[in-house]
Amino acid sequence: MIRTGTADPVAPTSTRLRTAVGLAALGSVFAAAAPVVGVVDASVPPAFTAWPLLAVLALLPTALSVVLLARGQETTAAAVLVAPAVFAVGRLFNDLQIVVDPVDTSRPELFLLTDLGSPAPGAGAWLLLVGHVLVIAGGAAAATALVEPDVRSEPAGFVLPATAGLVAAVGLFTVPFTSTDAFIPARGPFESAALPMVGGLLLTIAAPVLAVVAASATTPEVRRGGLLGLAAVLVAVALPPVATGIAVDRVGFAPGPFLVLVAAAALAWPQSARAERAEPSDPELPGPRRLHVITGCLALAAAATAVAGAVTDQLVLPEGLPVPTDYAARLLWPAAIATGGLAVALLARVPVRPALAVALVSVPLAAASALDAVFAATQVETVEPGPGTWFTVLAVVLAAAAGLVAALAGSVERDEAGTAAGEPPLPLVAGTLIAALLALGAFALPVLRAPEYAPVGAFDFRVGSWGLLLSLVWVVVAAAIALKARPGQGAALLLGASLVTAVRALEYPLTSGRAVDAVAGPGLWLAAAATAAFLVSAALRTAR
């Protein structure tokens, strides 16, 4: 509602929302026009006439927001724009590949190559990229217009949205279609070039995260809009591959898009007015203590399987060949100790749930390093993954499950206690910012250097790179949340971040034997400094 006043210089919420809708609408129009204009030169047409479908799908989320806004549901309309904006980040990476190298792009709905020549990007490619940027800007502006109370106004179900988000993630991670045409390769995120690989992984991660975040909203309006927006953008992502399977010869259906469509239906169906009144029938989350027990048990299981991965063989070699020392798997030990120790403390009713939620990322950090070595070794035909590899993969799955339950427990805690903590003092802000910057260097730079050793870099897009990137993002997000959280919760978050950077620092003493003449790299000293800075910030947060 627009408030009137003579001394209020801040724009009303409705004005900010209309600006957000305008930006998103303009971006959607650009994206809808891109296939009509042509994303590459006219000599390379699409595999079928897809632009009417693509135009409708590009306009769908924004049109939904416009309809809700016209009906006076401003908060719901704003929430609808958030999920399309987050997905636009991943889609921006996907579509950048058209500009960088169209030959490595498998987008038959936009263009179909008939030879190995590389077509020049067309004006439509730039319209598509600008459209994504405008949608992102619209979503960011809409998010600023959302103001929620600290306590949920009515019961809300988490089971259906969380399950639908996980189903969508599975669908987004798999190949979009099958193909026997050499010019239409069927690729999932991991088989794609670097840019679409990043974009695909961002979309895969965004689906369950957005589902849980929307379901945890404290007002039904934001919850409804968030889930409807996510459902709309999932439909927009899933339908083009289905249409390609119908319209293009030698291209068939894959289960992934259908899983995404099922997830979209599961997210959208309960959000009708009739279902909103029946919402309490959706199973609700148990209390915090039960969630803590589930989190602790899953984290203990993750720690145990990480230890199993460290002590069993990661590789199976032909008979007669000695098994090499697996230095990379040694990093699983500190990750297991940190995770297992916090899990035991949580089960003993020590309030370390936020610290555990952050420290759990040390498991995929260590596992990615071990799996990178396995991936490199198994490029030799006679070498196969050993039992340690499967224990390591299972540890990552269990850690992810524990992290999801820990996040849900945090949502329940927020409902009961609120989130207000006041403005953080400047020393705390400075200390946390310094720690986050040090962490950036710790994960971006190598901790070990040697003449004949090529360390895994965070931006090399190898298997080990994803552990570094995930840990960096997790730690920085935890630091930002800690500044706004209650003192005890904020201190625990910073403590968890210090454990992650400590595991990164331990990579040097545990694995330096893998290379001759190994010396400490800059990442080691930055990781050690980040650990100290996070601990100091945790002490400041506790004192506050």
ZAMIDREN-648625 format. One line per 2 residues: their letters; for each residue x, y, z of C-alpha. Coordinates in pm, 1 decimal. Each point is the difference from the previous one (the first is absolute). Layout:
BEGIN
A = X:Y:Z | ...
This chain:
BEGIN
MI = 0.0:0.0:0.0 | 132.7:349.9:-88.0
RT = 41.6:215.6:306.1 | -28.4:374.3:-20.2
GT = 218.6:238.2:189.8 | 183.8:325.3:-33.5
AD = 339.4:-95.3:141.0 | 57.7:-357.2:-114.7
PV = 269.1:-1.4:-274.0 | -7.7:-379.0:-42.6
AP = -189.5:-130.5:-301.5 | -314.0:-198.3:97.0
TS = 17.3:-376.4:-25.0 | -252.9:-3.1:-283.5
TR = 218.4:237.1:-202.3 | 305.8:-219.6:48.2
LR = -204.0:-304.4:-93.2 | -130.8:159.4:-319.1
TA = 357.5:88.7:-91.9 | 102.1:-362.2:62.6
VG = -285.9:-132.1:-211.0 | 87.5:246.8:-275.9
LA = 363.9:-113.7:-7.3 | -98.0:-366.2:-1.5
AL = -263.8:58.4:-268.0 | 247.6:180.0:-224.0
GS = 250.7:-280.1:48.5 | -265.1:-258.6:-83.2
VF = -92.6:185.2:-318.8 | 366.7:8.3:-105.7
AA = 32.3:-372.9:67.9 | -321.1:-70.6:-191.4
AA = 119.6:204.7:-298.1 | 344.1:-163.1:-13.0
PV = -103.1:-320.2:-187.2 | -199.4:205.7:-249.3
VG = 297.7:225.4:-77.0 | 238.2:-296.7:-3.4
VV = 276.0:-81.1:248.6 | 242.4:-88.6:-282.6
DA = 18.9:110.2:-362.2 | -292.7:-86.8:-225.7
SV = 188.4:-279.7:-179.5 | -48.1:-223.3:307.2
PP = -374.6:-24.7:76.5 | -151.1:-184.6:297.0
AF = -87.8:-368.8:-23.5 | -371.2:87.7:11.2
TA = -223.2:305.2:35.4 | 39.8:43.0:373.4
WP = -27.1:375.3:44.9 | -376.2:8.6:87.8
LL = 53.9:-248.1:284.6 | 321.1:171.5:114.4
AV = -172.7:339.1:1.4 | -286.7:-127.5:216.8
LA = 242.1:-167.5:241.8 | 220.7:310.1:21.2
LL = -300.9:215.2:89.8 | -168.3:-250.9:235.0
PT = 155.6:88.5:340.3 | -25.7:375.4:-51.7
AL = -354.9:-28.9:-133.0 | -93.8:-189.3:315.5
SV = 147.9:279.6:210.5 | -185.0:265.3:-202.1
VL = -332.9:-181.1:45.9 | 52.7:-25.4:375.7
LA = 98.3:366.0:17.1 | -312.0:100.4:-192.3
RG = -206.8:-194.7:253.3 | 155.4:195.2:286.7
QE = 218.2:-288.0:128.6 | 318.0:206.1:10.2
TT = 203.7:-217.2:237.2 | -78.8:-316.2:-193.6
AA = 82.4:175.0:-328.0 | 339.8:105.8:134.5
AV = 80.1:-350.2:126.8 | -80.3:-149.7:-342.3
LV = 291.8:189.9:-157.0 | 269.9:-137.0:232.5
AP = 34.2:-353.8:-140.0 | 12.7:112.2:-367.8
AV = 274.8:246.8:94.7 | 208.6:-269.4:169.4
FA = -50.6:-235.7:-293.1 | 93.6:282.0:-238.2
VG = 352.3:-6.7:144.6 | 45.4:-362.6:-103.0
RL = -168.4:57.6:-334.5 | 229.0:295.1:-61.7
FN = 300.4:-234.7:24.3 | -171.6:-246.2:-233.8
DL = -73.4:261.8:-263.5 | 343.3:162.0:22.0
QI = 127.0:-314.6:-171.4 | -187.8:107.3:-314.3
VV = 216.9:311.0:-16.4 | 324.1:-173.6:102.0
DP = -25.1:-311.8:-218.5 | -329.7:-100.8:-167.4
VD = 151.9:-332.1:-113.3 | 14.3:-115.1:364.3
TS = -366.2:93.2:52.8 | -275.4:-260.5:-24.1
RP = -312.2:216.3:-39.2 | -200.4:-139.5:-294.6
EL = -299.1:219.0:89.7 | 219.5:304.2:-77.5
FL = 226.0:-125.5:-280.9 | 115.3:-327.4:-157.2
LT = 346.5:-32.7:-148.3 | 38.2:-195.8:-321.6
DL = 381.0:12.0:-23.3 | 301.8:68.2:221.3
GS = 14.9:368.5:-88.6 | -57.2:246.6:282.3
PA = -284.1:247.4:-69.5 | 27.1:357.5:118.0
PG = -218.7:101.8:295.4 | -306.7:195.1:-107.1
AG = -179.5:294.0:155.6 | -235.3:-242.6:172.4
AW = 284.1:-136.7:211.8 | 62.7:345.2:145.2
LL = -372.7:53.3:52.6 | -6.5:-327.9:192.1
LV = 291.0:100.9:225.1 | -140.4:348.2:66.3
GH = -336.2:-157.2:75.2 | 153.7:-224.1:266.3
VL = 176.5:296.5:159.0 | -325.3:198.6:15.0
VI = -186.3:-295.4:153.4 | 274.0:-28.2:263.7
AG = -28.9:372.0:72.8 | -379.4:-27.8:24.5
GA = 23.7:-290.6:241.5 | 252.3:183.9:215.8
AA = -223.3:306.5:10.9 | -302.1:-215.6:87.8
AT = 192.0:-168.3:282.5 | 63.2:339.0:159.9
AL = -374.9:61.6:4.6 | -63.2:-314.2:204.6
VE = -19.7:58.4:373.5 | -84.8:-297.7:220.5
PD = -61.1:-29.5:374.4 | 238.9:-209.8:204.1
VR = -270.0:-247.4:102.2 | -216.0:-205.7:-237.6
SE = -362.9:107.0:6.1 | -142.7:-348.1:-60.8
PA = 116.6:-362.8:-31.4 | 168.1:-93.0:-327.4
GF = 97.0:-329.9:-159.9 | 357.7:-66.5:-105.2
VL = -10.3:-360.8:-116.0 | -161.4:50.5:-341.7
PA = 206.1:307.5:-108.0 | 329.5:-150.9:120.0
TA = -70.3:-329.5:-177.0 | -106.1:177.6:-318.7
GL = 316.7:209.7:8.0 | 217.5:-311.1:25.8
VA = -190.6:-169.2:-284.1 | 50.0:310.0:-216.5
AV = 373.0:-0.1:82.8 | 30.3:-360.3:-119.6
GL = -180.9:87.8:-322.0 | 213.8:307.8:-63.7
FT = 321.1:-195.1:59.5 | -72.7:-263.7:-264.4
VP = 6.5:26.4:-380.1 | -298.2:194.7:-144.2
FT = -59.1:-240.8:-289.0 | 152.3:-295.8:-181.6
ST = 151.9:41.4:-344.1 | 150.8:-203.6:-282.6
DA = 87.8:314.3:-196.7 | 366.6:96.9:23.1
FI = -93.2:368.7:-30.9 | -243.2:-18.7:295.2
PA = 203.9:-149.4:284.1 | -194.3:-99.7:310.8
RG = 194.0:143.3:293.0 | -61.0:43.8:368.4
PF = 181.5:269.7:198.0 | 315.3:-205.0:57.4
ES = 36.5:-92.9:-368.6 | -39.5:361.2:-116.8
AA = 256.3:272.1:-62.2 | 110.3:214.9:294.2
LP = -266.1:273.7:-25.4 | -307.3:-225.1:-40.4
MV = 145.1:-232.8:261.1 | 5.0:284.1:252.9
GG = -346.1:112.3:-109.1 | -143.2:-350.7:24.7
LL = 143.9:-57.2:345.4 | -135.5:335.7:118.9
LT = -348.0:-97.3:-119.5 | 31.7:-341.2:164.9
IA = 93.8:154.4:334.4 | -253.7:283.5:-27.9
AP = -307.8:-225.0:-30.1 | 9.0:-165.4:345.6
VL = 141.3:308.5:171.4 | -275.1:226.8:-134.4
AV = -266.2:-257.6:87.8 | 114.4:-18.3:362.0
VA = 47.0:377.3:30.4 | -347.1:68.5:-140.5
AS = -157.2:-264.5:222.4 | 166.3:155.3:306.4
AT = -150.0:344.5:-66.6 | -176.8:142.1:302.4
TP = -304.6:128.4:-192.2 | -227.8:-202.4:-231.4
EV = 21.0:272.6:-266.6 | 377.7:-29.1:-36.8
RR = -16.2:-378.2:22.6 | -263.8:-19.2:-272.2
GG = 179.1:242.6:-230.8 | 338.9:-164.8:46.4
LL = -130.4:-347.0:-80.7 | -209.2:121.0:-294.7
GL = 297.5:188.2:-143.0 | 220.1:-309.0:35.1
AA = -264.9:-217.8:-165.2 | -31.8:244.0:-291.2
VL = 372.5:16.1:-68.6 | 33.3:-379.8:26.0
VA = -266.3:-33.7:-268.8 | 190.1:252.3:-213.2
VA = 318.1:-206.8:30.5 | -156.7:-344.6:-50.9
LP = -234.8:48.1:-296.1 | 252.6:88.0:-279.1
PV = 177.4:-341.7:24.2 | -338.1:-175.0:-4.5
AT = -102.2:196.9:-309.9 | 333.8:-86.6:-160.5
GI = -65.0:-369.7:59.9 | -338.4:31.9:-168.4
AV = 100.9:212.9:-299.7 | 353.2:-111.0:-92.8
DR = 92.4:-329.6:-164.0 | 269.1:-208.4:169.3
VG = -67.2:178.9:328.7 | -190.6:-182.4:272.9
FA = -135.4:63.9:344.6 | 206.4:-20.2:317.5
PG = -153.9:-34.0:347.7 | 161.7:319.6:134.9
PF = -243.3:261.0:-140.8 | -299.0:-208.3:107.4
LV = 134.2:-16.2:355.8 | 30.9:379.7:-8.7
LV = -358.3:36.6:-123.9 | -128.6:-231.6:273.6
AA = 187.9:208.2:256.6 | -147.9:320.2:-143.8
AA = -351.4:-143.3:26.9 | 64.9:-107.1:359.8
LA = 117.5:351.9:87.0 | -284.1:183.7:-175.5
WP = -299.5:-218.2:78.4 | -26.9:63.4:377.9
QS = 32.5:375.7:-54.8 | -355.3:49.3:-127.2
AR = -231.9:177.7:240.1 | -180.0:-323.7:73.3
AE = 322.2:-180.6:85.5 | 122.8:289.4:210.6
RA = -297.9:-48.3:230.8 | 85.5:-366.8:26.0
EP = 370.0:60.9:52.6 | 12.5:-123.8:362.3
SD = -66.0:-353.1:-133.9 | 350.5:7.6:-152.0
PE = 232.0:-170.3:249.4 | 179.8:256.0:209.1
LP = 357.5:-12.4:115.4 | 67.8:-157.5:337.6
GP = 137.6:209.2:283.3 | 356.1:130.6:13.4
RR = 125.0:-272.5:233.2 | -111.4:-279.9:-230.8
LH = 152.5:179.8:-298.0 | 323.4:38.8:197.4
VI = 4.9:-373.7:65.5 | -57.8:-76.2:-369.4
TG = 272.4:248.0:-97.7 | 244.4:-144.8:250.8
CL = -63.5:-358.3:-109.6 | 39.8:85.8:-368.4
AL = 317.6:196.8:73.5 | 141.8:-289.7:201.5
AA = -78.1:-233.5:-288.7 | 173.3:241.3:-239.1
AA = 306.2:10.4:226.6 | 7.8:-379.4:26.6
TA = -22.5:-52.5:-375.9 | 268.0:266.8:-53.5
VA = 229.4:-197.7:230.7 | -86.8:-315.4:-195.6
GA = 91.2:182.7:-318.5 | 334.1:100.5:150.4
VT = 98.0:-348.3:122.5 | -117.5:-210.3:-297.3
DQ = 150.2:-6.3:-347.6 | -119.6:272.7:-233.0
LV = 131.8:-188.4:-304.3 | 2.4:-358.7:-126.0
LP = 312.5:-72.8:-203.4 | 83.5:-303.4:-215.7
EG = 138.5:-296.0:194.4 | 368.7:32.6:73.3
LP = 12.2:378.5:2.9 | 54.1:167.9:339.4
VP = -272.7:235.2:120.3 | 145.4:353.6:16.5
TD = -18.2:205.7:317.1 | -323.6:195.1:-14.4
YA = 103.1:338.9:133.5 | -314.5:178.7:-119.4
AR = -230.6:-219.4:212.0 | 188.6:96.0:317.4
LL = -191.6:328.6:9.7 | -313.0:-201.0:81.7
WP = 135.5:-52.9:352.8 | -17.8:361.6:126.4
AA = -335.1:46.8:-174.7 | -134.4:-309.5:177.1
IA = 139.4:110.6:336.1 | -150.3:350.2:-26.9
TG = -337.3:-128.6:-116.9 | -15.2:-292.2:241.5
GL = 106.9:209.1:298.8 | -268.4:261.0:-59.5
AV = -258.8:-272.2:-63.7 | 74.7:-159.0:337.4
AL = -22.8:341.8:166.7 | -334.0:66.2:-166.6
LA = -138.1:-334.8:115.7 | 120.1:90.7:350.8
RV = -219.8:313.5:-18.8 | 287.3:245.5:-49.4
PV = -133.0:286.4:-221.9 | 240.4:-53.8:-291.1
RP = -257.3:-53.7:-276.9 | 112.7:310.6:-200.0
AL = 366.9:-100.4:30.5 | -78.7:-350.8:-123.1
AV = -207.8:135.4:-289.2 | 309.1:188.0:-122.3
AL = 263.5:-261.8:88.4 | -184.4:-266.5:-199.3
VS = 135.4:157.8:-318.9 | 346.5:-124.8:97.9
VP = -116.2:-350.1:-102.5 | -58.4:88.1:-368.4
LA = 317.0:215.0:14.9 | 208.9:-303.3:97.6
AA = -200.6:-241.8:-212.5 | 40.7:209.9:-314.7
SA = 377.8:-10.9:43.4 | -6.3:-379.2:36.3
LD = -241.7:-49.7:-289.1 | 208.0:225.3:-224.3
AV = 293.2:-237.1:44.7 | -226.5:-298.8:-69.4
FA = -138.4:161.5:-313.3 | 349.4:67.8:-132.4
AT = 121.2:-353.8:75.1 | -300.2:-173.7:-154.8
QV = 72.3:158.1:-335.4 | 228.2:-304.1:-33.9
ET = -223.2:-285.4:-118.4 | 141.6:-259.5:239.4
VE = -58.2:214.5:310.5 | -341.2:-3.7:167.7
PG = -153.9:179.6:299.4 | 41.4:-186.0:326.7
PG = -233.7:-34.3:298.4 | 148.0:314.9:154.2
TW = -138.3:201.7:-289.9 | -356.5:-112.0:68.6
FT = 37.6:63.8:373.1 | 120.8:350.8:-87.9
VL = -296.2:65.3:-228.1 | -237.7:-128.6:268.9
AV = 161.9:235.2:252.8 | -80.2:296.3:-226.1
VL = -363.6:-111.0:-37.9 | -40.5:-42.8:376.8
AA = 165.5:337.2:67.2 | -238.3:167.3:-245.3
AA = -298.0:-164.3:170.1 | 126.9:110.0:340.7
GL = 46.3:353.3:-128.6 | -356.6:11.1:-133.9
VA = -146.7:-118.4:331.1 | 222.5:246.9:188.4
AL = -135.1:281.5:-217.7 | -356.7:-107.8:73.0
AG = 80.9:-10.0:371.6 | 129.2:355.3:-28.7
SV = -326.5:107.2:-159.3 | -196.5:-149.6:289.7
ER = 231.7:170.3:250.2 | -58.5:331.0:-176.7
DE = -374.9:-47.8:29.6 | 27.7:-53.8:373.7
AG = 262.1:259.8:91.4 | -3.0:254.4:-284.3
TA = 306.8:139.7:-176.3 | 43.5:354.8:127.6
AG = 348.6:63.3:138.1 | 58.5:370.5:-55.8
EP = 272.7:159.0:-205.6 | 338.5:-175.5:33.4
PL = 285.0:210.5:143.7 | 266.2:126.6:-238.9
PL = 283.0:-218.1:143.5 | -210.3:-309.2:-66.5
VA = -83.6:113.7:-354.0 | 366.7:73.8:-69.7
GT = 120.6:-330.1:143.2 | -256.9:-202.8:-189.6
LI = 70.5:182.4:-325.9 | 373.3:-60.0:39.9
AA = -62.8:-368.1:71.8 | -219.7:-34.4:-310.3
LL = 261.8:167.5:-220.9 | 271.4:-226.0:139.7
AL = -223.2:-300.5:-67.6 | -33.9:112.4:-362.2
GA = 376.6:-20.1:-40.5 | 19.0:-323.6:198.5
FA = -227.5:-185.3:-241.3 | 109.4:178.4:-317.8
LP = 377.2:-45.9:47.5 | 190.7:-329.6:40.1
VL = 114.0:-119.8:342.5 | 275.9:-212.6:-151.1
RA = 249.1:67.2:-274.2 | 256.8:-225.8:-163.7
PE = 198.5:1.6:-327.4 | -194.1:-289.3:-158.5
YA = -333.1:35.5:177.9 | -311.6:168.9:-144.0
PV = -230.4:95.3:291.2 | -375.8:0.5:-41.9
GA = -126.3:356.0:-39.4 | -339.5:129.3:100.5
FD = -61.2:123.3:-354.3 | 151.3:-292.1:-192.4
FR = -340.6:-172.7:-11.7 | 149.8:-335.1:93.2
VG = -172.8:-235.6:242.5 | 199.8:141.9:289.9
SW = -88.9:355.8:-98.7 | -361.9:-45.0:103.5
GL = 95.8:-78.6:357.2 | 205.5:319.4:15.3
LL = -274.0:215.4:-154.7 | -273.7:-146.6:217.7
SL = 207.5:50.2:314.7 | 82.4:358.1:-92.8
VW = -364.2:90.0:-64.0 | -115.1:-180.2:315.4
VV = 253.2:176.5:220.9 | -68.7:346.1:-141.7
VA = -378.8:-45.0:31.8 | 42.8:-120.7:359.3
AA = 208.5:308.1:80.1 | -266.0:230.5:-143.8
IA = -280.6:-171.4:191.2 | 202.4:8.3:322.6
LK = -5.7:380.2:-0.8 | -380.2:4.7:16.3
AR = -57.6:-309.1:213.5 | -43.0:-5.8:375.0
PG = 336.2:7.3:184.3 | 13.3:-369.6:86.6
QG = -110.8:-111.6:-345.0 | 237.4:242.6:-171.0
AA = 296.2:-117.4:207.4 | -81.1:-362.4:-85.2
LL = -14.7:81.2:-372.0 | 341.1:164.8:14.9
LG = 138.3:-294.8:196.2 | -121.8:-235.7:-272.7
AS = 163.7:218.5:-265.3 | 330.1:-15.5:190.1
LV = -13.7:-381.3:-4.5 | -44.9:-2.1:-378.0
TA = 300.2:226.8:-58.3 | 199.1:-209.5:249.3
VR = -70.8:-312.1:-206.9 | 121.4:189.0:-305.0
AL = 322.5:93.8:182.6 | 59.4:-362.3:103.7
EY = 21.8:-103.3:-363.9 | 367.6:96.4:-5.5
PL = 133.1:-207.0:294.0 | -221.5:-296.6:-89.4
TS = 66.9:-15.8:-374.9 | 338.3:163.5:-59.7
GR = 156.5:-343.4:-48.4 | -174.5:-30.1:-335.6
AV = 259.0:223.6:-170.3 | 378.3:25.7:11.0
DA = 143.3:325.5:138.4 | -344.1:115.2:111.2
VA = -22.1:337.8:170.4 | -282.8:187.6:163.6
GP = -207.4:210.9:-235.9 | -171.4:331.7:76.8
GL = -331.1:-178.2:55.9 | 141.5:-165.4:313.5
WL = 86.5:326.5:173.0 | -324.5:162.8:-108.0
AA = -199.2:-299.3:128.3 | 179.2:15.4:334.3
AA = -58.7:375.1:22.9 | -367.4:-42.1:-95.3
TA = -40.7:-262.2:272.4 | 142.5:237.8:259.6
AF = -212.4:289.6:-128.5 | -319.3:-205.3:15.3
LV = 79.0:-106.1:357.4 | 62.3:361.5:103.3
SA = -325.5:105.0:-166.6 | -182.3:-280.8:180.8
AL = 135.2:129.8:331.0 | -113.3:352.7:-89.1
RT = -345.5:-129.1:-96.1 | -29.8:-182.1:333.2
AR = 107.9:306.7:192.7 | -260.6:204.4:-184.4
